[in-house]
Amino acid sequence: MIKIYHNPRCRKSRSGLEYLKTKGLEFKVVEYMKEHFTVESFKEILAKLNISPKEMIREQEQIYLKQFKGRNFTNEEWIKILIENPNLIKRPIVEKDYKAVWADPPEKIDNLFKLKK
């Protein structure tokens, strides 16, 4: 099952969702601003993305600039910060089985899932 971790208020996230719809695939939409990640579920996503939590931070967000920029945190601390502040998480994230991709631009979905255009 394909999942898209989506924020409907985000243009990039809406683009990813529309891109999936154009492919005619079945997928589940997870509005992660409402259905928050747990520590374990976020760790699973990071493992599927094969990146560190810091690589998933939206560094232009005001909360990041005011509270976190320039500070050093462990991966565990970043995970907690991201879960507590989900607006800091880059989006959309598209997941299938044991893989995931940050779908910006949405065409990255093709590479991950070997979809045809």
PyRosetta script that sets phi, psi and omega in degrees:
from pyrosetta import init, pose_from_sequence

init()
pose = pose_from_sequence("MIKIYHNPRCRKSRSGLEYLKTKGLEFKVVEYMKEHFTVESFKEILAKLNISPKEMIREQEQIYLKQFKGRNFTNEEWIKILIENPNLIKRPIVEKDYKAVWADPPEKIDNLFKLKK")
pose.set_psi(1, 131.7)
pose.set_omega(1, 175.9)
pose.set_phi(2, -85.3)
pose.set_psi(2, 137.4)
pose.set_omega(2, 174.8)
pose.set_phi(3, -125.0)
pose.set_psi(3, 142.4)
pose.set_omega(3, 171.1)
pose.set_phi(4, -119.9)
pose.set_psi(4, 122.7)
pose.set_omega(4, 176.2)
pose.set_phi(5, -87.2)
pose.set_psi(5, 111.7)
pose.set_omega(5, -161.1)
pose.set_phi(6, -127.0)
pose.set_psi(6, 143.3)
pose.set_omega(6, 171.1)
pose.set_phi(7, -121.9)
pose.set_psi(7, 107.6)
pose.set_omega(7, -175.2)
pose.set_phi(8, -62.1)
pose.set_psi(8, -16.2)
pose.set_omega(8, 179.5)
pose.set_phi(9, -84.0)
pose.set_psi(9, -5.8)
pose.set_omega(9, -175.3)
pose.set_phi(10, -103.2)
pose.set_psi(10, 127.0)
pose.set_omega(10, 179.3)
pose.set_phi(11, -59.4)
pose.set_psi(11, -44.5)
pose.set_omega(11, -179.4)
pose.set_phi(12, -64.1)
pose.set_psi(12, -38.5)
pose.set_omega(12, 178.8)
pose.set_phi(13, -67.2)
pose.set_psi(13, -42.2)
pose.set_omega(13, 177.3)
pose.set_phi(14, -62.9)
pose.set_psi(14, -37.0)
pose.set_omega(14, 177.4)
pose.set_phi(15, -63.2)
pose.set_psi(15, -42.6)
pose.set_omega(15, 177.6)
pose.set_phi(16, -62.7)
pose.set_psi(16, -41.7)
pose.set_omega(16, 178.8)
pose.set_phi(17, -63.4)
pose.set_psi(17, -45.9)
pose.set_omega(17, 178.9)
pose.set_phi(18, -62.9)
pose.set_psi(18, -38.9)
pose.set_omega(18, 179.1)
pose.set_phi(19, -61.7)
pose.set_psi(19, -44.5)
pose.set_omega(19, 176.8)
pose.set_phi(20, -60.7)
pose.set_psi(20, -41.6)
pose.set_omega(20, 179.6)
pose.set_phi(21, -61.1)
pose.set_psi(21, -38.2)
pose.set_omega(21, -179.3)
pose.set_phi(22, -67.2)
pose.set_psi(22, -21.3)
pose.set_omega(22, 179.8)
pose.set_phi(23, -81.2)
pose.set_psi(23, -11.5)
pose.set_omega(23, 179.1)
pose.set_phi(24, 70.9)
pose.set_psi(24, 24.8)
pose.set_omega(24, -178.4)
pose.set_phi(25, -92.7)
pose.set_psi(25, 152.8)
pose.set_omega(25, 171.3)
pose.set_phi(26, -84.7)
pose.set_psi(26, 135.5)
pose.set_omega(26, 179.5)
pose.set_phi(27, -155.4)
pose.set_psi(27, 162.1)
pose.set_omega(27, 178.0)
pose.set_phi(28, -109.5)
pose.set_psi(28, 134.8)
pose.set_omega(28, 176.4)
pose.set_phi(29, -95.5)
pose.set_psi(29, 125.4)
pose.set_omega(29, 175.8)
pose.set_phi(30, -114.0)
pose.set_psi(30, 110.5)
pose.set_omega(30, 177.0)
pose.set_phi(31, -83.2)
pose.set_psi(31, 90.8)
pose.set_omega(31, -170.8)
pose.set_phi(32, -68.3)
pose.set_psi(32, -11.4)
pose.set_omega(32, 174.4)
pose.set_phi(33, -75.7)
pose.set_psi(33, -23.6)
pose.set_omega(33, 177.2)
pose.set_phi(34, -99.3)
pose.set_psi(34, -45.2)
pose.set_omega(34, -179.9)
pose.set_phi(35, -99.9)
pose.set_psi(35, 84.1)
pose.set_omega(35, -172.2)
pose.set_phi(36, -63.6)
pose.set_psi(36, 148.5)
pose.set_omega(36, 172.5)
pose.set_phi(37, -66.7)
pose.set_psi(37, 150.7)
pose.set_omega(37, 166.1)
pose.set_phi(38, -96.3)
pose.set_psi(38, 169.5)
pose.set_omega(38, 176.5)
pose.set_phi(39, -57.1)
pose.set_psi(39, -47.3)
pose.set_omega(39, -178.0)
pose.set_phi(40, -65.0)
pose.set_psi(40, -44.3)
pose.set_omega(40, -178.5)
pose.set_phi(41, -66.6)
pose.set_psi(41, -35.1)
pose.set_omega(41, 178.5)
pose.set_phi(42, -71.5)
pose.set_psi(42, -37.7)
pose.set_omega(42, 175.8)
pose.set_phi(43, -61.7)
pose.set_psi(43, -39.1)
pose.set_omega(43, 177.8)
pose.set_phi(44, -62.5)
pose.set_psi(44, -43.7)
pose.set_omega(44, 178.5)
pose.set_phi(45, -62.2)
pose.set_psi(45, -46.1)
pose.set_omega(45, 179.3)
pose.set_phi(46, -59.6)
pose.set_psi(46, -40.5)
pose.set_omega(46, 178.5)
pose.set_phi(47, -64.1)
pose.set_psi(47, -41.2)
pose.set_omega(47, 179.1)
pose.set_phi(48, -68.4)
pose.set_psi(48, -32.0)
pose.set_omega(48, 176.0)
pose.set_phi(49, -78.0)
pose.set_psi(49, -22.3)
pose.set_omega(49, -177.4)
pose.set_phi(50, 61.3)
pose.set_psi(50, 46.2)
pose.set_omega(50, 178.9)
pose.set_phi(51, -139.5)
pose.set_psi(51, 168.8)
pose.set_omega(51, 177.1)
pose.set_phi(52, -86.8)
pose.set_psi(52, 160.2)
pose.set_omega(52, 179.2)
pose.set_phi(53, -59.5)
pose.set_psi(53, -35.6)
pose.set_omega(53, -178.3)
pose.set_phi(54, -62.3)
pose.set_psi(54, -29.2)
pose.set_omega(54, 179.4)
pose.set_phi(55, -71.3)
pose.set_psi(55, -12.2)
pose.set_omega(55, -179.7)
pose.set_phi(56, -100.4)
pose.set_psi(56, 11.0)
pose.set_omega(56, -177.1)
pose.set_phi(57, -87.5)
pose.set_psi(57, 132.9)
pose.set_omega(57, 172.5)
pose.set_phi(58, -84.8)
pose.set_psi(58, 96.6)
pose.set_omega(58, -171.2)
pose.set_phi(59, -74.2)
pose.set_psi(59, -7.9)
pose.set_omega(59, 178.3)
pose.set_phi(60, -88.4)
pose.set_psi(60, -8.0)
pose.set_omega(60, -179.7)
pose.set_phi(61, -67.8)
pose.set_psi(61, 140.3)
pose.set_omega(61, -178.3)
pose.set_phi(62, -58.7)
pose.set_psi(62, -40.4)
pose.set_omega(62, -179.2)
pose.set_phi(63, -62.8)
pose.set_psi(63, -37.5)
pose.set_omega(63, 176.9)
pose.set_phi(64, -65.1)
pose.set_psi(64, -49.0)
pose.set_omega(64, -177.0)
pose.set_phi(65, -61.2)
pose.set_psi(65, -37.6)
pose.set_omega(65, -176.3)
pose.set_phi(66, -83.4)
pose.set_psi(66, -36.5)
pose.set_omega(66, -171.0)
pose.set_phi(67, -110.8)
pose.set_psi(67, -24.9)
pose.set_omega(67, -168.8)
pose.set_phi(68, -123.8)
pose.set_psi(68, -22.0)
pose.set_omega(68, -176.5)
pose.set_phi(69, -58.7)
pose.set_psi(69, 132.9)
pose.set_omega(69, 176.7)
pose.set_phi(70, 80.9)
pose.set_psi(70, -2.4)
pose.set_omega(70, 179.6)
pose.set_phi(71, -98.1)
pose.set_psi(71, 148.5)
pose.set_omega(71, 179.8)
pose.set_phi(72, -100.5)
pose.set_psi(72, 128.4)
pose.set_omega(72, 177.8)
pose.set_phi(73, -132.4)
pose.set_psi(73, 154.0)
pose.set_omega(73, 173.4)
pose.set_phi(74, -74.0)
pose.set_psi(74, 167.0)
pose.set_omega(74, 175.7)
pose.set_phi(75, -58.2)
pose.set_psi(75, -41.5)
pose.set_omega(75, 179.5)
pose.set_phi(76, -61.8)
pose.set_psi(76, -41.4)
pose.set_omega(76, 178.7)
pose.set_phi(77, -66.7)
pose.set_psi(77, -41.3)
pose.set_omega(77, 177.4)
pose.set_phi(78, -62.2)
pose.set_psi(78, -40.4)
pose.set_omega(78, 178.4)
pose.set_phi(79, -59.0)
pose.set_psi(79, -46.5)
pose.set_omega(79, 179.2)
pose.set_phi(80, -62.0)
pose.set_psi(80, -42.8)
pose.set_omega(80, 179.1)
pose.set_phi(81, -61.5)
pose.set_psi(81, -44.9)
pose.set_omega(81, -179.2)
pose.set_phi(82, -65.6)
pose.set_psi(82, -39.9)
pose.set_omega(82, 178.8)
pose.set_phi(83, -66.0)
pose.set_psi(83, -39.4)
pose.set_omega(83, -180.0)
pose.set_phi(84, -75.4)
pose.set_psi(84, -20.0)
pose.set_omega(84, -178.8)
pose.set_phi(85, -131.4)
pose.set_psi(85, 69.0)
pose.set_omega(85, -172.4)
pose.set_phi(86, -61.5)
pose.set_psi(86, -18.9)
pose.set_omega(86, 176.1)
pose.set_phi(87, -66.5)
pose.set_psi(87, -13.3)
pose.set_omega(87, 177.1)
pose.set_phi(88, -82.0)
pose.set_psi(88, -10.6)
pose.set_omega(88, -175.6)
pose.set_phi(89, -83.7)
pose.set_psi(89, 128.5)
pose.set_omega(89, 176.2)
pose.set_phi(90, -60.7)
pose.set_psi(90, 147.8)
pose.set_omega(90, -176.2)
pose.set_phi(91, -147.7)
pose.set_psi(91, 160.4)
pose.set_omega(91, -4.8)
pose.set_phi(92, -82.9)
pose.set_psi(92, 157.7)
pose.set_omega(92, 172.1)
pose.set_phi(93, -108.1)
pose.set_psi(93, 129.4)
pose.set_omega(93, 178.2)
pose.set_phi(94, -116.2)
pose.set_psi(94, 132.1)
pose.set_omega(94, -173.1)
pose.set_phi(95, -128.1)
pose.set_psi(95, 141.1)
pose.set_omega(95, 171.6)
pose.set_phi(96, -149.2)
pose.set_psi(96, 123.5)
pose.set_omega(96, 178.7)
pose.set_phi(97, 54.1)
pose.set_psi(97, -113.2)
pose.set_omega(97, -173.7)
pose.set_phi(98, -104.4)
pose.set_psi(98, 14.9)
pose.set_omega(98, -178.2)
pose.set_phi(99, -130.3)
pose.set_psi(99, 156.8)
pose.set_omega(99, 174.3)
pose.set_phi(100, -151.5)
pose.set_psi(100, 159.5)
pose.set_omega(100, 178.5)
pose.set_phi(101, -143.8)
pose.set_psi(101, 144.2)
pose.set_omega(101, 168.1)
pose.set_phi(102, -83.0)
pose.set_psi(102, 111.0)
pose.set_omega(102, -168.8)
pose.set_phi(103, -89.5)
pose.set_psi(103, 59.4)
pose.set_omega(103, 173.5)
pose.set_phi(104, -130.8)
pose.set_psi(104, 105.0)
pose.set_omega(104, 4.7)
pose.set_phi(105, -76.8)
pose.set_psi(105, 164.2)
pose.set_omega(105, -175.5)
pose.set_phi(106, -59.1)
pose.set_psi(106, -24.7)
pose.set_omega(106, -179.9)
pose.set_phi(107, -62.0)
pose.set_psi(107, -17.4)
pose.set_omega(107, 176.1)
pose.set_phi(108, -59.8)
pose.set_psi(108, -24.0)
pose.set_omega(108, 178.0)
pose.set_phi(109, -58.8)
pose.set_psi(109, -38.9)
pose.set_omega(109, 179.8)
pose.set_phi(110, -59.0)
pose.set_psi(110, -44.5)
pose.set_omega(110, -178.8)
pose.set_phi(111, -63.9)
pose.set_psi(111, -42.7)
pose.set_omega(111, -176.2)
pose.set_phi(112, -70.0)
pose.set_psi(112, -45.0)
pose.set_omega(112, -174.0)
pose.set_phi(113, -100.8)
pose.set_psi(113, 4.4)
pose.set_omega(113, 179.8)
pose.set_phi(114, 53.1)
pose.set_psi(114, 44.1)
pose.set_omega(114, 178.7)
pose.set_phi(115, -83.6)
pose.set_psi(115, 152.3)
pose.set_omega(115, 176.5)
pose.set_phi(116, -92.3)
pose.set_psi(116, 144.2)
pose.set_omega(116, -179.5)
pose.set_phi(117, -76.2)
pose.dump_pdb("model.pdb")
